[in-house]
Every structure is written in C-alpha cells, then in structure tokens.
Amino acid sequence: MKPRALVTGGAGFLGSHLCDALIYEGYSVIAVDNLLTGRMSNIDHLRREGNFEFQQLDINRPFDVGEVNYVFHFASPASPVDYMIHGIETLKVGSLGTMHALEVAHKYHAKYLVSSTSECYGDPLEHPQKETYWGNVNSIGPRSVYDEAKRFTEAMTMAYHRYHKVDTRIVRIFNTYGPRMQLNDGRVIPNFMKQALRGEDLTVYGDGSQTRSFCYVSDEIDGFIRLSKSDEHQPVNIGNPDEFTILECAKRVIAITGSSSKIRYEALPQDDPKQRRPDITKAGTLLGWQPKVKLDEGLRMSLDYFRQAVGKDVAARA
C-alpha cells in the first residue's frame, strides 16, 4: 500500500507543487484547503490522479482525514496582500491550525514537516541569516500577524516534538517564485511580471537598495522532499543565497519580458526588511541540497505562466 500524505494548504502555490512532488515520490496524497487564498485551478490537473484526493475544510477546527504516514503543514496566507487582509485568519492558522495538524500527526504516529519562513528573522541584524539567529521582529507591527504566526508555529511544533515525541521538521522558506503564484499577491516577482507584461511602470519601494534572495519553486520543493526524509528536528533554511537588490530584480524582469516599462519609486512600507539572504550551509551539509536555477532562468521559465495569467486578468476585466 502506498504511504499516505496529508498536505494542508494543498491548493496553494507551494502546497500544490508539493502535492505533485509527493505523488511522484509514490505517496497517496490528500490535500485539504479552505480556499481562502488557495485556488482549485492549482490542483485541477491532479483531480484525475487515482492517488490524489481533495477536501475543502478549515483546519482551524479539529479535523481527521483518517490514517496518514506524513503530515505536511503548508496552510497559511503567505503574501503581504493576503495576510494584511486576513490578519486574524493568519494568526489562527499559525496557532489553532498548527495544533490541529500536529494532533493528526500525533494520533497516527505520522512524520510531520511544517513550512515556516525567513520572516521569522524580521529585519535582520545578522547577514546572511543562519538558523541560529533569533531574529529582529516587531511583534506589534502590521506584518506581525504573519511573522509572529510563523514564530508561534515553530514553537508549537517543537513543543509537540519535546512533549509528545512527534517526529517533526521545520523548513524556513525564502522568497520562492514560479508558476501558480497569484498575480495580485503583492510579492516582488508577480508584481514586477504583472506590471511589465501590462506595460505599466514597475513599482519599487524606497530606493530599491533593499535585497532579496529568490528561489525557483522546483529547487524549493526539492529541498522540502530532502528535509522530509531526514531526521533533523531543528529549523533548516531552504532558499537561494544569490542576493539581488529590488531595483536589480526590476531591471531583469523588464529585460526578460522585453517590456518598455519604466521604474516608479514609492515610499518603503513599515517594517519592510532591508536585506534577506539565507545561509544554506546546514541544508548543504545535512541534505546535500543546493539550488540549481539562477534568477534569469527561473524568470524565463515563469514567463509563459505570467503571460497567461495577465491575459486572463485582462479578459476578466473586459
């Protein structure tokens, strides 16, 4: 019998790509999502798979999908647009949703992997960020609904590991991009792609000197799968250490899309991190993992998806 994996947030950007990878790995997958930010279009191609099942449910309430061998907890709004609108829901899924996912793993003695985030480091005073860095986070700022939800997620996960002996893993994700991202989710790559493909000016906040490290989705998923097979219980950074200024990223998107767009500067949002770059020494040593896809290559591989998404958005507005 195939091992059975539960993926919370399975209709989201990363959750749906993870479902693909788990089916390829030989799992029977059950995805759950309340569709607050997930989309059925992300998993339509899986509905024909005999090893895939979808249930629409809210994991902020206790739930049980039957016996599973692995729980992958990926449910949470992840883009600034989404978690600024759904702040309470973000805090709930980081606390109640995490507890209920852990209860499923505890009940069935299943292994467990949770998606955390580089936002746990806040606006970092350490650069690049190692897993041992405790962070510099504003616990009452506008971004705190996401940052603190994920920090609590990590605390809850480690508590279930220590007190209930649940076999847990924590991945800290850095700025992932690729097909299936929401066009209007407020993250850097979708924003720039959308504006460039529409011929609009690209919005750069501040002077554009703040940095990010962008990891293509296939590399990110490879890191998840490798971590899921390890015995590591402490957090592990999975991200691309190649660091770019936001301004440089904007210029690369303009070049790759062939757009005539210009760059427009606006005020920097409150608590926007000035720099972000993972130290992936641990992932390399422990998992043998290194990202393979460079930014220009990843942008080119994402281009057709964003062209189609912009076309659909234009048609819907007509």
C-alpha positions in Angstrom: 0.0 0.0 0.0 1.3 3.5 -0.8 2.2 5.7 2.1 -0.4 8.4 2.6 0.5 12.1 3.0 -1.7 14.9 4.2 -0.9 18.4 2.8 -2.7 21.3 4.4 -2.9 24.3 2.2 -2.8 21.9 -0.7 -4.4 24.2 -3.2 -1.9 27.0 -2.6 1.1 27.9 -4.7 3.7 25.8 -2.8 1.2 23.2 -1.5 0.1 22.3 -5.0 3.7 21.9 -6.2 4.4 19.8 -3.1 1.4 17.5 -4.0 2.9 17.0 -7.4 6.2 16.0 -6.0 4.8 13.7 -3.3 2.7 11.8 -5.9 5.9 11.4 -8.0 7.6 10.1 -4.8 5.0 7.4 -4.6 2.7 8.8 -2.0 -1.1 8.8 -2.0 -1.9 12.4 -1.2 -4.9 14.0 0.5 -4.9 17.8 0.2 -7.0 20.0 2.4 -7.6 23.7 2.0 -10.4 26.2 2.9 -9.7 28.1 -0.3 -9.2 31.4 1.5 -6.1 32.0 -0.7 -5.7 28.6 -2.4 -7.2 28.0 -5.8 -8.7 24.9 -7.3 -7.0 25.7 -10.6 -3.7 24.9 -9.0 -4.8 21.3 -8.5 -7.2 20.7 -11.4 -4.5 18.6 -13.1 -4.4 16.3 -10.1 -8.1 15.5 -9.9 -7.7 12.7 -12.4 -4.9 11.1 -10.3 -6.0 8.0 -8.5 -3.6 8.7 -5.8 -5.0 12.2 -5.1 -7.9 13.4 -3.0 -9.0 16.9 -2.1 -11.2 18.0 0.8 -12.3 21.6 1.4 -12.1 22.2 5.1 -10.9 24.7 7.7 -8.1 23.3 9.8 -8.7 26.0 12.4 -11.3 23.5 13.7 -10.3 19.9 14.7 -10.3 17.6 11.7 -9.4 14.0 10.9 -8.9 12.6 7.4 -8.0 9.1 8.5 -4.7 7.4 9.0 -1.7 9.2 7.4 2.0 8.5 7.4 3.1 12.1 6.9 1.7 15.5 7.6 2.9 18.5 5.5 1.5 21.6 7.1 1.6 24.4 4.5 -1.7 26.2 5.3 -1.3 29.9 5.7 -1.8 33.1 3.8 1.8 33.9 2.6 1.7 37.1 0.6 1.6 40.6 2.1 -1.7 41.4 0.3 -3.3 38.3 1.7 -2.1 38.4 5.3 -2.7 42.1 5.6 -6.4 41.5 4.6 -6.7 38.2 6.6 -4.6 39.0 9.6 -6.8 37.2 12.2 -7.1 34.2 9.9 -3.3 34.1 9.5 -2.8 34.1 13.3 -5.4 31.4 13.7 -3.9 29.0 11.2 -0.5 29.6 12.7 -1.8 28.6 16.1 -5.0 26.6 16.0 -4.3 25.2 12.5 -0.8 24.2 13.5 -2.1 22.5 16.7 -4.8 20.5 14.8 -2.3 19.4 12.1 0.1 18.3 14.9 -2.8 16.4 16.6 -3.3 14.4 13.4 0.4 13.6 13.3 0.4 12.7 17.0 -2.7 10.5 16.7 -1.4 8.4 13.7 2.3 8.5 14.7 3.0 10.3 11.4 6.0 12.2 10.5 5.5 16.0 10.2 7.0 18.9 8.2 5.9 22.5 8.6 6.6 25.4 6.4 8.0 28.4 8.3 9.5 31.5 6.8 12.5 33.8 6.6 10.2 36.4 8.1 11.0 34.8 11.5 14.2 36.7 11.2 12.4 40.0 10.8 14.5 42.9 9.6 17.8 41.0 10.4 20.8 42.4 12.1 22.7 39.3 11.0 23.6 38.8 7.4 23.3 36.2 5.9 20.8 34.6 8.2 21.8 31.4 9.9 19.2 29.1 11.6 20.7 30.0 15.0 19.8 33.7 14.6 16.8 34.6 16.8 15.6 37.5 14.7 14.7 41.2 14.9 10.9 41.2 14.7 8.4 43.9 15.5 5.8 41.9 17.4 3.1 44.6 17.1 3.7 46.0 13.6 1.5 45.5 10.6 3.5 42.5 9.4 3.4 40.8 12.8 0.3 38.8 12.0 2.4 36.7 9.7 5.8 36.9 11.3 4.6 36.0 14.8 2.1 33.4 13.5 5.1 31.6 12.0 7.3 32.0 15.0 4.4 30.5 17.1 4.1 27.7 14.6 7.7 26.8 15.2 7.3 27.0 19.0 4.2 24.7 18.8 6.0 22.3 16.5 8.9 22.0 18.9 6.6 21.6 21.9 4.9 18.6 20.3 8.3 17.2 19.5 9.5 17.6 23.0 6.4 16.7 25.0 4.6 14.3 22.6 7.6 12.9 20.7 6.1 13.8 17.3 8.7 13.3 14.6 8.8 16.9 13.3 10.8 19.0 10.8 10.7 22.8 10.2 11.7 24.5 6.9 12.3 28.2 6.7 11.4 29.4 3.2 13.0 32.3 1.4 11.2 34.2 -1.3 10.0 31.4 -3.6 8.6 32.2 -7.1 7.3 30.4 -10.2 4.1 29.2 -11.9 0.8 29.2 -9.9 1.6 32.3 -7.9 -1.4 34.7 -7.6 -1.0 37.6 -10.0 -2.1 40.2 -7.4 -0.5 38.7 -4.3 1.9 41.6 -3.6 5.2 39.7 -3.8 8.1 41.0 -5.8 8.2 38.7 -8.8 4.4 38.6 -9.5 4.2 42.4 -9.1 7.0 43.1 -11.5 5.9 40.5 -14.0 2.3 41.8 -14.0 3.4 45.4 -14.4 6.0 44.6 -17.1 3.6 42.5 -19.1 0.9 45.2 -18.9 3.4 47.9 -20.0 3.0 49.7 -16.7 5.7 51.2 -14.6 7.3 48.8 -12.2 6.8 49.9 -8.5 10.0 49.9 -6.5 9.6 50.8 -2.8 12.3 53.1 -1.2 15.3 53.5 -3.4 15.3 49.8 -4.3 18.6 49.0 -2.5 16.9 46.5 -0.2 17.8 43.0 -1.1 16.0 39.6 -1.5 17.1 36.1 -2.4 14.8 34.4 -4.9 14.4 30.6 -5.1 12.7 28.9 -8.0 9.9 26.6 -6.9 11.4 23.4 -8.2 14.5 23.9 -6.1 12.4 24.8 -3.1 10.3 21.6 -3.4 13.5 19.5 -3.8 14.6 20.9 -0.5 11.3 20.1 1.2 11.5 16.5 0.0 15.1 16.0 1.1 14.3 17.5 4.5 11.2 15.3 4.9 13.5 12.2 4.6 16.0 13.5 7.2 16.0 13.1 11.0 16.6 16.8 11.6 14.2 18.5 14.0 15.7 22.0 14.2 14.8 24.6 11.6 16.5 24.4 8.2 16.8 27.3 5.7 15.8 26.4 2.2 16.4 29.3 -0.2 18.7 30.6 -2.9 21.7 32.6 -1.4 22.1 34.6 -4.6 21.2 38.1 -3.4 19.7 40.9 -5.6 18.6 44.4 -4.9 14.9 45.0 -5.7 16.0 47.6 -8.3 18.2 45.0 -10.0 15.4 42.5 -10.0 13.1 45.0 -11.6 15.6 45.7 -14.4 16.0 41.9 -15.0 12.2 41.4 -15.3 12.0 44.3 -17.8 14.8 42.8 -19.9 13.4 39.3 -19.8 9.8 40.3 -20.7 11.0 42.7 -23.4 8.8 45.4 -21.8 9.2 49.1 -22.4 8.1 49.8 -18.8 10.0 52.3 -16.6 10.5 52.2 -12.8 8.5 54.2 -10.4 9.6 54.8 -6.8 7.2 54.8 -3.8 7.6 55.0 0.0 9.0 52.0 1.7 6.3 50.1 3.7 6.7 49.9 7.5 8.9 47.1 8.8 9.9 46.1 5.2 13.1 44.1 5.7 16.2 45.8 4.3 18.0 42.6 3.5 17.3 38.9 3.1 19.7 36.2 2.3 19.8 32.6 3.7 22.9 30.9 5.0 22.3 27.4 3.5 25.4 25.7 4.9 23.2 23.4 7.0 21.0 22.4 4.1 24.1 21.6 2.0 25.8 19.6 4.8 22.7 17.8 6.1 20.7 17.3 2.9 23.2 17.6 0.1 20.9 20.4 -1.2 21.9 23.3 -3.4 19.6 25.4 -5.6 20.2 24.9 -9.3 18.1 27.6 -11.0 19.5 31.1 -11.5 17.2 34.1 -11.3 17.2 34.8 -15.1 16.5 31.2 -15.9 13.7 31.0 -13.4 12.1 34.2 -14.7 12.2 32.8 -18.2 10.6 29.5 -17.0 7.9 31.5 -15.3 7.2 33.9 -18.2 4.6 31.8 -20.1 2.6 31.3 -16.9 2.5 35.0 -16.1 1.7 35.9 -19.7 -1.4 33.6 -19.5 -2.3 35.0 -16.0 -2.2 38.6 -17.3 -4.2 37.6 -20.3 -6.9 36.0 -18.2 -6.9 39.0 -15.9 -7.4 41.4 -18.8 -10.2 39.3 -20.2 -11.9 39.2 -16.8 -11.8 42.9 -16.6 -13.2 43.5 -20.1 
